[in-house]
Structure formats: C-alpha cells, structure tokens
Amino acid sequence: MNSPLGLEITKIYSNLSEYWDKEAKEIHRKGDHPIDFNGLYAVENHHNHLKLCDASGPAIILAGSGMCTGGRIVDHLAKGIEDSTNDILFVGYQAAGTPGRAIQDYADKPGGYVYLDDDRKTINAKVHTLTGYSAHADQKGLVDWIASIPEKPGAIKLVHVEGSARSTLKDVLEKRGHTVQ
C-alpha cells in the first residue's frame, strides 16, 4: 500500500472492529486480522516508495490515483505503463483533461499515449475501470444531500464539477432557492 492517506484510513478502520462486516469479524475472531496480513507492505516514507518503484517481480500496488496528476502513483505509472504484462485498475472517477482520463481514453487505441511528468509514455499495459466505487455523488444525490441540511446554507460554491454539469447543477439548486456562486 503506497498511499499516505490510504494508510491513515486503514489504521483508523482497523481499530473500528465493531463496524466491520460479518466476514471481517469472523476472520478476526479466528485470530487473524482482515486488514494486516502477510505480504502487505505499507510504504510509510519516500525512501521506501523509491524502493518499491525499483522492486522486481509480481506485485499489486495500491496507490491513491487522484487524477494521476501527481504523487506516488505517477512514479508507478511511469515505470509500468509501457509494459504489456502489467494491468492498471482505476477505481474512481477520472476528470477530463487529466492523465488518468487520458489513460482510460487512449489505452485501447493503437499508439495510445499519455504524458507523465512531461514524458510521453505509450500505453501498453491493460487498463481496467471499475465503476460504482466512486465517492462522487450524482446530481440527485447532491441535491438530496443539500436538502437534508437542517439549516439552509447561506451560499453554495460549486467546485470539482465539470463545465456543463456545473451549469446544470447551479440551475437546479437556484430553482430550489439556493444562492450558488
């Protein structure tokens, strides 16, 4: 696991066993820990990150992707994206104009490439996207969430929303009497 935030969340979750599902509780009851298992390598600093980047042999690397615009994931992608024996799995939304979206869009195209840290990389790895795991709500989910707030917000600022979706959401919220900036 090569994600500082992922490690922190995992530490928190590992201490909240009362909220685990039945399967995780059963594993723990039998004397094993469902989150801390043999073969899990927690990368806690940059030095160990660089060691992992140079590791050989098969591995599954869990790294926060963001939109593949920076951070540890960029090093892993740069090292492995041109190798056709590798797989890249996206679990979450990749916004238009980001390296993550470019990888998704051009992976199946002949000669598809992406720029990572200003280096052009041909996408030879197999690219997969799991949908349904994104933390991003759709328009209805956002409108319902805002409606559930006990005291109406003084103003709503729309950030992290793509162009036409932003305009549409702004219109819907304004029609419901909200001030949207």
Backbone bond lengths (Angstrom), bond angles and torsions (degrees), N, CA, C in turn:
res aa  C-N    CA-C-N  psi(-1)  N-CA   C-N-CA  omega(-1)  CA-C   N-CA-C  phi
1 M - - - 1.450 - - 1.512 107.20 -
2 N 1.308 116.12 118.97 1.453 121.78 -175.59 1.520 110.18 -122.36
3 S 1.317 115.31 64.19 1.454 121.53 -179.87 1.526 108.32 -151.22
4 P 1.336 118.20 110.75 1.464 119.42 -180.00 1.531 112.74 -54.28
5 L 1.329 117.65 -44.25 1.461 120.36 179.08 1.522 110.43 -66.55
6 G 1.332 116.78 -41.93 1.456 120.61 177.70 1.514 112.26 -59.52
7 L 1.328 116.72 -40.92 1.469 120.70 178.01 1.520 111.03 -64.41
8 E 1.314 116.19 -43.03 1.472 119.70 -179.52 1.527 111.05 -63.92
9 I 1.324 117.13 -44.10 1.465 120.59 178.92 1.519 110.56 -65.06
10 T 1.332 117.08 -39.02 1.463 120.76 178.28 1.520 110.78 -63.01
11 K 1.324 117.45 -41.40 1.474 120.80 177.45 1.526 110.64 -61.25
12 I 1.305 116.27 -43.84 1.469 120.16 179.52 1.531 109.97 -63.98
13 Y 1.321 116.51 -49.05 1.465 121.20 -178.00 1.522 111.99 -62.55
14 S 1.328 117.28 -35.76 1.465 119.68 -178.64 1.523 112.01 -65.61
15 N 1.320 116.97 -21.01 1.463 121.10 178.29 1.523 113.23 -94.53
16 L 1.311 117.97 3.59 1.463 121.79 -177.78 1.528 110.62 -113.00
17 S 1.320 116.10 49.51 1.467 120.68 -173.22 1.527 113.21 -60.50
18 E 1.306 118.33 -24.78 1.468 119.29 179.23 1.529 111.92 -65.09
19 Y 1.336 117.74 -17.27 1.460 121.53 -179.84 1.531 112.95 -100.84
20 W 1.326 117.87 -0.84 1.456 121.09 -179.40 1.523 110.13 -69.29
21 D 1.329 116.00 157.93 1.460 119.98 175.58 1.533 110.00 -75.58
22 K 1.312 116.49 173.12 1.469 121.52 -175.72 1.519 112.20 -59.41
23 E 1.332 116.78 -42.48 1.466 120.41 -178.50 1.530 111.46 -61.16
24 A 1.342 117.25 -45.98 1.461 120.73 179.61 1.528 110.83 -64.42
25 K 1.326 117.05 -40.43 1.469 120.19 178.72 1.522 111.39 -64.18
26 E 1.322 117.45 -37.27 1.466 121.35 179.00 1.529 110.84 -67.48
27 I 1.317 116.76 -42.44 1.474 120.60 177.09 1.523 109.54 -59.49
28 H 1.316 116.61 -44.82 1.464 121.44 -179.63 1.531 111.14 -65.64
29 R 1.335 116.85 -39.89 1.463 121.05 179.55 1.532 111.10 -61.71
30 K 1.330 116.02 -31.90 1.467 120.90 -179.93 1.529 112.54 -81.16
31 G 1.333 117.33 3.96 1.457 120.83 175.27 1.520 115.51 97.38
32 D 1.299 116.77 5.64 1.462 119.92 177.60 1.527 107.75 -109.09
33 H 1.302 116.33 161.62 1.461 120.08 177.30 1.527 107.95 -112.09
34 P 1.329 118.11 122.43 1.469 120.12 -174.25 1.527 114.92 -67.44
35 I 1.315 117.68 -14.44 1.453 120.19 -177.58 1.529 112.02 -108.68
36 D 1.309 117.90 -27.71 1.464 122.34 -179.30 1.521 107.97 -108.24
37 F 1.323 117.36 99.88 1.455 121.22 -173.94 1.521 111.11 -129.90
38 N 1.327 116.67 161.34 1.457 121.91 178.29 1.520 109.91 -57.85
39 G 1.294 116.83 136.72 1.451 121.61 179.22 1.517 113.64 94.11
40 L 1.327 117.74 -11.42 1.461 120.16 177.86 1.518 108.54 -80.76
41 Y 1.292 116.25 121.27 1.460 122.43 179.71 1.520 107.16 -113.34
42 A 1.321 116.17 113.41 1.465 121.37 -178.72 1.522 109.10 -94.15
43 V 1.311 116.24 115.10 1.463 122.41 -179.19 1.522 107.90 -86.57
44 E 1.317 115.38 110.82 1.460 118.99 -174.54 1.525 114.56 -106.14
45 N 1.334 117.56 -4.29 1.465 118.65 179.18 1.523 110.20 -151.67
46 H 1.323 115.40 170.07 1.468 120.58 -175.31 1.531 111.56 -65.96
47 H 1.316 117.01 -37.65 1.476 120.44 178.52 1.529 110.43 -57.44
48 N 1.335 117.26 -47.04 1.469 120.37 179.47 1.527 111.80 -70.08
49 H 1.308 116.79 -29.13 1.472 120.81 174.16 1.526 109.70 -61.27
50 L 1.334 116.50 -46.51 1.461 120.22 -179.68 1.525 111.12 -64.87
51 K 1.343 117.19 -36.92 1.468 120.21 176.14 1.527 110.33 -62.05
52 L 1.315 116.90 -42.56 1.461 120.87 179.05 1.527 110.79 -63.97
53 C 1.311 117.05 -39.45 1.467 120.52 178.91 1.526 111.44 -61.20
54 D 1.324 117.33 -30.21 1.461 121.46 -179.22 1.524 113.27 -94.19
55 A 1.321 117.75 0.90 1.475 120.80 -178.81 1.520 109.86 -67.24
56 S 1.326 115.84 147.85 1.463 119.75 177.17 1.519 108.60 -112.01
57 G 1.297 115.71 162.74 1.461 120.64 179.50 1.507 111.88 92.64
58 P 1.327 115.51 174.33 1.467 119.57 -176.65 1.525 112.27 -69.59
59 A 1.317 115.09 145.95 1.466 121.22 178.51 1.522 108.88 -161.11
60 I 1.297 114.79 154.81 1.461 121.73 169.41 1.521 104.96 -113.70
61 I 1.317 116.24 118.33 1.459 120.54 -177.71 1.518 108.31 -108.17
62 L 1.312 115.68 122.06 1.462 121.78 175.60 1.519 106.90 -99.21
63 A 1.305 116.65 113.92 1.463 121.13 -179.66 1.512 108.20 -138.93
64 G 1.318 115.84 136.41 1.456 119.88 177.26 1.519 109.02 -61.28
65 S 1.316 116.13 128.55 1.464 118.80 -174.54 1.515 113.08 -92.80
66 G 1.332 117.08 -27.37 1.449 116.17 -169.66 1.513 106.05 52.50
67 M 1.281 116.57 -123.39 1.469 121.39 174.82 1.525 109.25 -116.67
68 C 1.339 115.43 18.61 1.476 122.91 -178.21 1.522 110.70 65.37
69 T 1.315 116.87 31.52 1.456 121.77 -179.41 1.520 112.29 -94.49
70 G 1.312 117.92 -14.79 1.460 121.04 -179.52 1.512 110.30 -174.82
71 G 1.295 114.90 176.22 1.458 120.26 178.21 1.511 112.98 88.31
72 R 1.315 114.55 -171.17 1.458 121.96 -173.46 1.521 113.71 -63.39
73 I 1.313 117.32 -30.46 1.460 120.22 -177.69 1.526 111.28 -61.05
74 V 1.328 117.30 -33.85 1.461 120.25 -177.76 1.529 110.53 -62.38
75 D 1.333 117.34 -39.95 1.466 120.41 177.60 1.525 111.10 -62.83
76 H 1.318 116.65 -43.15 1.471 119.99 -179.83 1.532 110.77 -65.73
77 L 1.315 116.41 -42.74 1.465 119.39 178.60 1.519 111.31 -63.63
78 A 1.320 116.26 -45.82 1.468 119.88 -179.08 1.523 111.05 -59.41
79 K 1.297 116.92 -36.22 1.468 120.87 -178.95 1.532 111.70 -75.61
80 G 1.322 118.59 -34.85 1.450 119.37 -170.04 1.509 118.67 -115.63
81 I 1.324 118.79 -7.87 1.465 119.97 -172.31 1.528 113.10 -69.37
82 E 1.314 117.60 -22.85 1.465 119.89 -178.24 1.531 112.81 -89.51
83 D 1.320 116.51 -4.15 1.474 121.42 -178.53 1.528 109.63 -92.69
84 S 1.323 116.77 116.99 1.470 121.22 -175.75 1.532 113.07 -70.03
85 T 1.327 118.30 -9.59 1.472 119.83 176.75 1.523 111.49 -87.23
86 N 1.317 117.21 -4.79 1.461 121.08 -179.07 1.518 111.63 -94.12
87 D 1.318 114.73 156.15 1.461 122.97 173.86 1.516 108.15 -123.23
88 I 1.317 115.80 142.08 1.462 122.52 174.36 1.514 106.27 -119.99
89 L 1.304 115.92 127.53 1.456 121.73 -177.01 1.522 109.14 -118.58
90 F 1.319 116.41 119.14 1.458 121.59 176.03 1.522 108.76 -97.21
91 V 1.315 115.48 129.77 1.459 121.69 174.82 1.526 105.21 -123.61
92 G 1.301 116.17 87.63 1.451 119.97 -178.42 1.510 111.01 140.38
93 Y 1.275 114.31 168.73 1.461 124.08 -174.61 1.525 110.97 -74.74
94 Q 1.310 116.78 141.07 1.465 123.52 174.01 1.526 107.57 -122.33
95 A 1.309 116.50 115.59 1.470 121.26 -175.65 1.525 111.76 -70.95
96 A 1.320 115.31 150.37 1.464 121.64 176.14 1.521 109.42 -57.69
97 G 1.324 115.81 142.01 1.452 121.15 177.89 1.520 114.57 86.29
98 T 1.318 118.01 1.33 1.462 121.28 -179.78 1.532 109.79 -104.14
99 P 1.328 116.92 158.11 1.466 118.62 175.59 1.529 112.60 -57.94
100 G 1.320 117.69 -36.82 1.470 120.07 178.80 1.516 112.05 -59.05
101 R 1.330 117.09 -44.85 1.466 120.78 178.38 1.519 110.47 -67.44
102 A 1.337 117.44 -39.34 1.465 120.17 178.60 1.526 110.54 -60.75
103 I 1.318 116.61 -41.43 1.470 120.05 178.04 1.523 109.78 -61.01
104 Q 1.329 116.70 -45.89 1.466 120.03 178.64 1.531 111.40 -62.47
105 D 1.313 116.83 -45.28 1.465 121.00 -174.38 1.528 113.98 -72.35
106 Y 1.318 117.48 -32.59 1.468 119.90 -171.70 1.524 114.14 -108.97
107 A 1.319 117.88 0.47 1.467 120.73 -177.73 1.518 112.51 -60.92
108 D 1.307 117.65 -37.69 1.463 120.82 -176.55 1.524 113.63 -93.55
109 K 1.312 116.60 3.45 1.459 119.59 -179.13 1.526 109.12 -95.74
110 P 1.328 118.23 137.75 1.470 120.51 178.12 1.533 110.53 -56.18
111 G 1.314 116.16 127.92 1.464 120.67 -179.93 1.509 113.91 74.75
112 G 1.344 117.22 13.13 1.463 120.17 -179.47 1.524 111.01 -57.37
113 Y 1.322 115.52 140.73 1.462 119.49 -177.56 1.522 110.27 -145.45
114 V 1.320 114.83 168.71 1.453 122.93 177.16 1.530 107.20 -146.09
115 Y 1.321 115.78 151.20 1.459 120.14 173.26 1.525 108.55 -96.84
116 L 1.327 114.91 125.96 1.465 122.30 176.35 1.526 107.00 -124.27
117 D 1.310 116.86 117.27 1.474 121.43 -175.08 1.526 111.11 50.75
118 D 1.303 116.11 46.21 1.469 124.14 177.54 1.525 114.54 67.02
119 D 1.324 117.96 8.57 1.465 121.41 175.48 1.523 108.81 -104.17
120 R 1.315 115.67 130.18 1.464 120.55 177.76 1.532 108.74 -78.30
121 K 1.323 115.31 124.57 1.457 121.40 -179.46 1.524 108.82 -122.17
122 T 1.328 116.12 127.50 1.457 121.26 175.12 1.521 108.36 -75.32
123 I 1.312 116.87 135.11 1.466 121.50 -177.88 1.531 108.76 -88.92
124 N 1.319 115.32 97.76 1.462 121.11 176.91 1.526 111.69 -104.72
125 A 1.326 116.89 -22.64 1.460 120.37 178.28 1.530 108.98 -64.50
126 K 1.310 116.21 153.05 1.466 120.70 174.87 1.528 107.61 -77.93
127 V 1.315 116.51 132.98 1.458 121.60 -176.17 1.523 108.87 -114.19
128 H 1.328 115.72 131.24 1.459 123.18 -178.95 1.526 108.62 -128.32
129 T 1.311 116.43 146.78 1.457 120.93 176.39 1.521 108.84 -128.98
130 L 1.321 115.83 125.27 1.461 121.24 173.61 1.522 107.39 -95.69
131 T 1.304 117.03 119.42 1.459 120.37 177.93 1.533 108.73 -93.35
132 G 1.289 115.92 163.93 1.457 120.21 176.35 1.519 113.83 90.91
133 Y 1.333 118.08 -4.14 1.458 120.46 179.88 1.515 112.71 -107.49
134 S 1.312 117.79 -0.04 1.446 120.89 -177.67 1.527 110.15 -70.27
135 A 1.308 115.22 145.88 1.464 120.53 176.92 1.524 111.27 -84.23
136 H 1.305 117.07 2.01 1.458 121.03 -178.83 1.526 109.66 -81.10
137 A 1.308 115.00 128.57 1.465 120.07 177.54 1.528 109.19 -85.44
138 D 1.317 115.52 154.91 1.459 119.31 173.88 1.532 108.65 -83.51
139 Q 1.324 116.32 179.54 1.462 120.31 -177.19 1.528 111.88 -56.30
140 K 1.325 117.66 -47.05 1.463 121.01 -179.52 1.526 110.82 -60.72
141 G 1.330 116.18 -42.88 1.464 120.08 179.48 1.519 112.02 -61.43
142 L 1.332 116.50 -41.16 1.467 120.39 179.15 1.525 111.35 -68.22
143 V 1.331 116.72 -44.14 1.466 120.59 -179.46 1.528 109.78 -64.48
144 D 1.315 117.57 -43.12 1.472 120.95 178.21 1.522 111.06 -63.18
145 W 1.338 116.61 -40.27 1.469 120.15 179.94 1.529 110.38 -63.37
146 I 1.332 116.47 -45.02 1.466 120.16 179.12 1.527 110.01 -63.18
147 A 1.335 117.28 -39.87 1.470 121.06 179.31 1.536 111.46 -64.62
148 S 1.327 117.36 -25.31 1.470 120.17 -177.81 1.526 113.16 -81.86
149 I 1.325 117.17 -8.94 1.462 120.33 179.55 1.525 107.79 -69.69
150 P 1.344 117.18 124.77 1.471 120.03 -175.50 1.524 114.31 -57.34
151 E 1.326 117.74 -40.59 1.461 120.54 178.70 1.525 108.20 -112.76
152 K 1.319 115.82 124.47 1.466 121.27 -177.51 1.532 110.09 -55.90
153 P 1.345 117.71 130.26 1.470 120.13 179.31 1.522 111.51 -63.06
154 G 1.335 116.32 146.06 1.464 120.58 177.58 1.519 111.26 -65.05
155 A 1.311 116.36 -36.55 1.469 121.69 178.14 1.523 107.94 -158.22
156 I 1.304 115.37 152.76 1.461 121.99 178.24 1.518 107.23 -120.34
157 K 1.328 116.60 129.25 1.463 121.89 176.56 1.519 107.71 -106.95
158 L 1.288 116.41 123.47 1.459 120.99 179.23 1.525 109.13 -91.11
159 V 1.315 114.87 116.78 1.461 122.15 176.14 1.514 106.79 -130.32
160 H 1.304 116.07 159.91 1.468 120.48 175.77 1.524 111.06 62.16
161 V 1.334 115.94 37.35 1.463 121.75 178.70 1.526 107.03 -132.13
162 E 1.315 116.69 135.45 1.459 120.38 179.96 1.522 110.85 -73.41
163 G 1.335 116.49 154.64 1.460 126.48 -173.65 1.504 119.13 -34.54
164 S 1.335 118.63 -72.45 1.463 120.53 -174.54 1.526 110.90 -68.18
165 A 1.322 117.26 -34.18 1.470 120.06 177.62 1.526 110.48 -65.49
166 R 1.318 116.30 -36.59 1.470 120.78 177.95 1.525 110.08 -62.48
167 S 1.333 117.29 -47.68 1.475 121.08 -179.14 1.518 111.45 -61.50
168 T 1.324 116.22 -43.13 1.465 120.17 -179.82 1.524 110.92 -65.08
169 L 1.336 116.71 -45.99 1.467 119.94 179.53 1.524 110.69 -63.29
170 K 1.317 117.04 -39.99 1.465 121.22 177.51 1.525 109.89 -58.39
171 D 1.330 117.32 -46.95 1.465 121.77 179.94 1.529 111.34 -60.71
172 V 1.327 117.00 -45.66 1.472 121.21 -179.32 1.521 110.20 -61.10
173 L 1.330 117.02 -45.36 1.470 120.43 -178.68 1.523 111.86 -67.42
174 E 1.329 117.25 -39.91 1.460 120.10 178.37 1.523 111.29 -64.59
175 K 1.332 117.36 -37.23 1.458 121.05 177.35 1.528 111.05 -63.76
176 R 1.336 116.46 -23.76 1.475 120.93 178.02 1.526 110.97 -92.48
177 G 1.334 117.00 9.56 1.460 120.96 173.85 1.513 115.45 89.49
178 H 1.317 118.73 13.97 1.459 120.83 179.74 1.530 110.60 -92.73
179 T 1.310 115.78 148.89 1.450 122.13 171.57 1.520 107.41 -89.42
180 V 1.331 116.35 120.94 1.467 120.68 -176.05 1.523 108.29 -120.32
181 Q 1.313 114.28 129.48 1.482 120.19 -179.63 1.508 109.85 -107.22
